[in-house]
Amino acid sequence: MHPDFVTHSPGFPSGRDAFVEAIRNSPMAGADVAVKRVIADDEHVVVHLHVVRPGEELGAAVVDIVRVADGLIVEHWDVKQPVPPGAEMF
């Protein structure tokens, strides 16, 4: 992760150290995470996840998109959607 890393995720700070610390202290830290898909091109990686935080039953579908330069993550976006009751688990 680049020291000048930028995230476009609301509520999370940019900068490598600040972002890593925020993730360590977030509810995601204790979540059960299953990687469903990874798609990549020359400078972007897209990761589709199923995330179930402690105390949740269905969890959420999460897509993280990162831009990579010189082997380091330099930029991040994400989208999240709760898994609705009755949904087929992907």
MIDREN-953834 format. One line per 2 residues: number of its first residue (from 1); their letters; for each residue x, y, z of N, C-alpha, C. Coordinates in nm, 2 decimals, decimal comma. Each point is the difference from the previous one (the first is absolute). Example, Ala and Ser with C-alpha at 12.3 -4.5 7.8 and 13.67 -1.06 7.14 Angstrom:
# MIDREN-953834
1) AS) 1,32 -0,57 0,78 -0,09 0,12 0,00 0,09 0,12 0,00 | -0,04 0,11 -0,07 0,09 0,11 0,00 -0,08 0,11 0,08;
This chain:
# MIDREN-953834
1) MH) 0,09 -0,12 0,00 -0,09 0,12 0,00 0,09 0,12 0,00 | -0,03 0,09 -0,09 0,08 0,13 -0,01 -0,02 0,09 0,12;
3) PD) 0,11 0,06 0,05 -0,02 0,10 0,11 -0,11 0,10 -0,02 | -0,01 0,05 -0,13 -0,10 0,10 -0,03 -0,13 -0,06 -0,05;
5) FV) -0,03 -0,12 0,04 -0,12 -0,07 -0,04 -0,13 0,09 0,02 | -0,09 -0,01 -0,10 -0,13 0,07 0,01 -0,11 -0,09 0,00;
7) TH) -0,09 0,01 0,09 -0,13 -0,08 0,00 -0,11 0,10 -0,03 | -0,10 -0,05 -0,08 -0,12 0,07 -0,03 -0,12 -0,06 0,08;
9) SP) 0,03 -0,07 0,10 -0,10 -0,07 0,08 -0,04 0,10 0,12 | -0,13 0,05 0,00 -0,04 0,09 0,10 0,03 -0,05 0,14;
11) GF) 0,05 0,08 0,09 0,02 -0,03 0,14 0,14 -0,06 0,02 | 0,08 -0,03 -0,10 0,13 -0,05 0,02 0,11 0,10 -0,04;
13) PS) 0,10 0,01 0,07 0,11 0,10 -0,03 0,09 -0,05 -0,11 | 0,05 0,10 -0,08 0,10 -0,03 -0,10 0,14 0,00 0,07;
15) GR) 0,10 -0,05 -0,07 0,13 -0,01 0,06 0,02 -0,15 0,05 | 0,11 -0,06 -0,03 0,02 -0,14 0,03 -0,02 -0,03 0,15;
17) DA) 0,07 0,07 0,08 0,00 -0,04 0,15 -0,14 0,03 0,06 | -0,06 0,11 -0,04 -0,13 0,03 0,06 -0,11 -0,10 -0,05;
19) FV) 0,01 -0,04 -0,13 -0,10 -0,09 -0,05 0,02 -0,14 0,07 | 0,12 -0,05 0,01 0,03 -0,13 0,06 -0,05 0,00 0,15;
21) EA) 0,02 0,11 0,07 -0,04 0,01 0,14 -0,16 0,00 0,00 | -0,06 0,07 -0,09 -0,15 0,01 0,00 -0,06 -0,14 -0,02;
23) IR) 0,06 -0,07 -0,10 -0,05 -0,14 -0,03 0,02 -0,09 0,12 | 0,12 0,01 0,07 0,03 -0,08 0,12 -0,11 0,02 0,11;
25) NS) -0,05 0,12 0,01 -0,10 0,03 0,10 -0,14 0,00 -0,05 | -0,03 -0,04 -0,12 -0,13 0,00 -0,05 -0,07 -0,14 0,03;
27) PM) -0,14 -0,01 -0,02 -0,07 -0,12 0,02 0,05 -0,11 -0,10 | 0,06 0,04 -0,11 0,05 -0,09 -0,10 0,11 -0,09 0,06;
29) AG) 0,07 0,05 0,10 0,12 -0,07 0,06 -0,04 -0,14 0,05 | -0,12 -0,02 0,05 -0,05 -0,13 0,05 -0,09 -0,07 -0,09;
31) AD) -0,01 0,04 -0,13 -0,10 -0,05 -0,09 0,05 -0,13 -0,07 | -0,09 -0,08 -0,04 0,02 -0,12 -0,08 0,00 0,05 -0,14;
33) VA) 0,11 -0,01 -0,08 0,00 0,05 -0,13 0,03 -0,11 -0,10 | -0,08 -0,02 -0,10 0,02 -0,10 -0,11 0,02 0,07 -0,13;
35) VK) 0,11 -0,02 -0,06 0,03 0,05 -0,14 -0,08 -0,08 -0,10 | -0,08 0,07 -0,08 -0,09 -0,06 -0,10 0,06 0,01 -0,14;
37) RV) 0,06 0,12 -0,03 0,06 0,02 -0,13 0,11 0,11 0,01 | 0,10 -0,02 -0,09 0,10 0,10 -0,01 0,02 0,02 -0,15;
39) IA) 0,00 0,13 -0,04 0,01 0,04 -0,14 0,11 0,10 -0,01 | 0,09 -0,01 -0,10 0,11 0,10 0,00 0,03 0,04 -0,15;
41) DD) 0,05 0,12 -0,01 0,05 0,04 -0,13 0,14 0,06 0,03 | 0,05 0,09 -0,09 0,14 0,05 0,02 0,02 0,08 0,12;
43) EH) -0,10 0,08 0,05 0,02 0,08 0,12 -0,11 -0,01 0,10 | -0,10 -0,08 -0,02 -0,12 -0,01 0,10 -0,02 -0,15 0,04;
45) VV) -0,04 -0,01 0,12 -0,04 -0,13 0,05 -0,14 0,02 0,07 | -0,09 -0,09 -0,04 -0,13 0,00 0,06 -0,02 -0,13 0,08;
47) VH) -0,04 0,01 0,12 -0,02 -0,11 0,09 -0,15 0,00 0,05 | -0,07 -0,11 -0,03 -0,14 -0,02 0,04 0,00 -0,09 0,13;
49) LH) -0,05 0,05 0,11 0,00 -0,07 0,13 -0,13 -0,02 0,05 | -0,02 -0,11 0,08 -0,11 -0,01 0,09 0,05 0,02 0,14;
51) VV) -0,05 0,10 0,07 0,05 0,04 0,13 -0,12 -0,02 0,10 | 0,03 -0,08 0,11 -0,09 -0,02 0,11 0,06 0,05 0,13;
53) RP) -0,04 0,11 0,05 0,05 0,05 0,13 -0,06 -0,08 0,11 | 0,07 0,00 0,12 -0,05 -0,08 0,11 -0,14 0,05 0,04;
55) GE) -0,09 -0,10 0,02 -0,13 0,03 0,04 -0,10 0,02 -0,12 | 0,06 0,00 -0,12 -0,09 0,01 -0,12 -0,02 -0,14 -0,05;
57) EL) -0,12 -0,02 -0,07 -0,03 -0,13 -0,06 0,04 -0,01 -0,15 | -0,05 0,11 -0,07 0,02 -0,01 -0,15 0,12 0,08 -0,05;
59) GA) 0,03 0,11 0,07 0,12 0,07 -0,04 -0,03 0,10 -0,12 | 0,11 0,03 -0,07 -0,01 0,09 -0,11 0,09 -0,04 -0,12;
61) AV) -0,04 0,03 -0,11 0,09 -0,01 -0,12 0,08 0,13 -0,01 | 0,13 -0,02 -0,02 0,09 0,12 0,00 0,09 -0,01 -0,13;
63) VD) 0,01 0,11 -0,07 0,10 0,00 -0,11 0,10 0,11 0,03 | 0,13 -0,04 0,01 0,11 0,09 0,02 0,07 0,01 -0,14;
65) IV) 0,03 0,13 -0,03 0,07 0,03 -0,13 0,13 0,07 0,05 | 0,11 -0,05 -0,05 0,13 0,07 0,03 0,07 0,03 -0,13;
67) RV) 0,07 0,11 0,01 0,10 0,04 -0,11 0,14 -0,03 0,05 | 0,08 -0,07 -0,08 0,13 -0,04 0,03 0,10 0,08 -0,09;
69) AD) 0,11 0,05 0,06 0,10 0,06 -0,08 0,14 -0,04 0,06 | 0,09 -0,05 -0,08 0,13 -0,04 0,05 -0,01 -0,11 0,11;
71) GL) -0,10 -0,08 -0,01 -0,02 -0,11 0,10 -0,06 0,04 0,13 | -0,05 0,12 0,01 -0,06 0,05 0,13 -0,14 0,05 -0,03;
73) IV) -0,09 -0,03 0,10 -0,13 0,05 -0,01 0,00 0,15 0,02 | -0,05 0,08 -0,09 0,00 0,15 0,01 -0,13 0,06 0,02;
75) EH) -0,11 -0,08 -0,04 -0,13 0,06 0,01 -0,11 -0,11 0,02 | -0,11 0,04 0,07 -0,10 -0,10 0,04 -0,14 0,05 -0,01;
77) WD) -0,09 -0,08 -0,05 -0,15 0,03 0,00 -0,07 -0,13 0,05 | -0,12 0,02 0,05 -0,07 -0,12 0,04 -0,15 0,03 -0,01;
79) VK) -0,08 -0,11 -0,02 -0,14 0,00 0,01 -0,05 -0,11 0,08 | -0,11 0,02 0,08 -0,05 -0,10 0,09 -0,15 -0,02 -0,01;
81) QP) -0,05 -0,12 0,01 -0,14 -0,02 -0,01 -0,04 -0,12 0,10 | -0,09 0,03 0,09 -0,04 -0,11 0,09 -0,06 -0,11 -0,08;
83) VP) 0,02 -0,12 0,04 -0,06 -0,12 -0,06 -0,14 -0,01 0,05 | -0,10 0,01 -0,08 -0,14 -0,01 0,04 -0,04 -0,14 0,04;
85) PG) -0,10 -0,01 0,10 -0,05 -0,13 0,03 -0,05 -0,07 -0,13 | 0,02 -0,13 0,00 -0,04 -0,08 -0,12 0,08 0,00 -0,12;
87) AE) 0,11 0,08 0,01 0,09 0,01 -0,12 0,08 -0,13 -0,01 | 0,03 -0,03 -0,13 0,09 -0,11 -0,02 0,14 0,04 0,04;
89) MF) 0,07 -0,08 0,07 0,13 0,03 0,04 0,09 -0,02 -0,12 | 0,07 0,10 -0,04 0,08 -0,01 -0,12 0,13 -0,08 0,03;
